Amino acid sequence: MGELVALPLWLVVLVGLLAALSLFAHFLMPGTRWVLRRRVYRVIEDVNSRLNIELPPFLLTKRDRLIDRLIYDDKVLQAAADTAAERDVPQQTVVEEVRGYAEEIVPGFNAYFYFRLGYRIARRFIRFFYRVRLGYADLRTLDMVDRNACLVLVMNHRSNFDYLLVTYLASRRAALSYAAGEWTLFWPVANLLRAMGAYFVRRNSRNPLYRRVVERYVQLAVDGRVPQAIFPEGGLSQDGGLRPPRAGLIDYMMRGFDPETSTDIVFIPIGLNYERIAEDRTLLLHGDEALISQRGTTFILRSTVAFFVRTSIELLYGRRQRFGRACANFGAPLSLKAWLAENEVELDGLDRETRYGVSMKLVTRLMGEVAELIPVLPVSLIATAVAENPDEGLSELDLKARAHQLIGAFERAGAHVYVPFGEESLAVSDGLQILLKRRILLEDPPGRYRVNPEERKLLDFYVKPVIHLLPDVKAAS
């Protein structure tokens, strides 16, 4: 009994590792989970007490359960059966394909990450680069939105900062879910976006089975009252102007919508604008197909990453100022039930093309309201003032007189002009300094300002978002 037993070192190490794993799995892990769950529940209680729209149960459901619910949805299974018959393969093979799609699409929302980490990151990051301003909000009607409805924010797409800006501004009212593009499907970005509630969409996929799975997820999320934020343009503007809208996601929402039994959908139009778009030169480069083919998209991606790294270093060391203001205007909500009744539309029984036409009519109206809500910022104001006669040198006094005329014209047209502290002279000074620093305007001769011919496209990039607000003014060709 008292004899020593010799064991190989590798066996001792293996037994020790197994004992440590067992200790972790049976004692430490359950305790850790309990502590984390308590923190998450406290966050949910705190958030629900502050938000205008409480976190819906659908958003808090475990990801694995949402994936199973999507896979075994009756309509998805029917689509899988039809696809199996068409391909002449077993249905289970197609169901496994559906599982792959569902695992890619479905988010894994984490309330603790969203409100304790994600929101703070978004707030600090957007404020690190911009001075954030809420220009206009129809608070009276926003406060009257039915809490049992699904909220859908509809906005123009100016910059990749849009996600951070709207998340930051809407954080006191709702936790938003975005449709992220397939280009974000890489570690760790995909994991972070899923934790923030984003779902993934391959926008140009022509696979009918995949599109059916996406459609059903969107419909389940709407039925679950998950607040959505969408960009009907489908991508960033490459010339500064609004792109033709697409009805994709809104059409998905309207399929199977029944005004009598379905959860109402309330759309809120939002207009976004910036005094400087971080990606403006890259976006203009995307518009030049000849240059893209010559240099390649890898060059564009590399230059974009280099720009962000260089700018961040300069900001950290105080050698560069922020990009100016980022501003959003929130418009009046539009109930889908009310819109259908107003237009005497009955979705039941409509064929696919007719229903899509109805969706496009709704999207066109929403994007029309978004266009009217785009803020006129100081840079937009000065860019518009000089764009009429780009070769003519203007003094600062001339610019102030022209800006004063434009402010009046914009306001008479119903546009929302952001004038810092109500001082028109400050707006002129701020806009002028930003354009001079970027060499979009040149001071030549001293005291007179004219457009830099090499940066004419960049000037137009900041005129086009607001020029439509002045029907009597035509953008320079």
Secondary structure, DSSP 8 states (H G I E B T S, - for coil): --------HHHHHHHHHHHHHHHIIIIIHHHHHHHHHHHHHHHHHHHHHH-SS---HHHHS-HHHHHHHHHT-HHHHHHHHHHHHHHTS-HHHHHHHHHHHHHHH-----HHIIIIIIHHHHHHHHHHH-EEEEEEE-HHHHTTS-TTSEEEEEE----TTHHHHHHHHHTTT---EEEEEGGG-STTHHHHHHHTT-EEE-TT---HHHHHHHHHHHHHHHHTT--EEE-TT-S--SSSS------HHHHHHHTT--TTTS--EEEEEEEEEESS-TTHHHHHHHT-HHHHHHH-HHHHHHHHHHHHHHHHHHHHTT-S----EEEEEE---EEHHHHHHHTT---TT--HHHHHHHHHHHHHHHHHHHHHH--B-HHHHHHHHHHSSTTS-EEHHHHHHHHHHHHHHHHHTT--B--GGG-HHHHHHHHHHHHHHTTSEEE-STTEEEE-GGGHHHHHHHHHHHHTT-TT-----
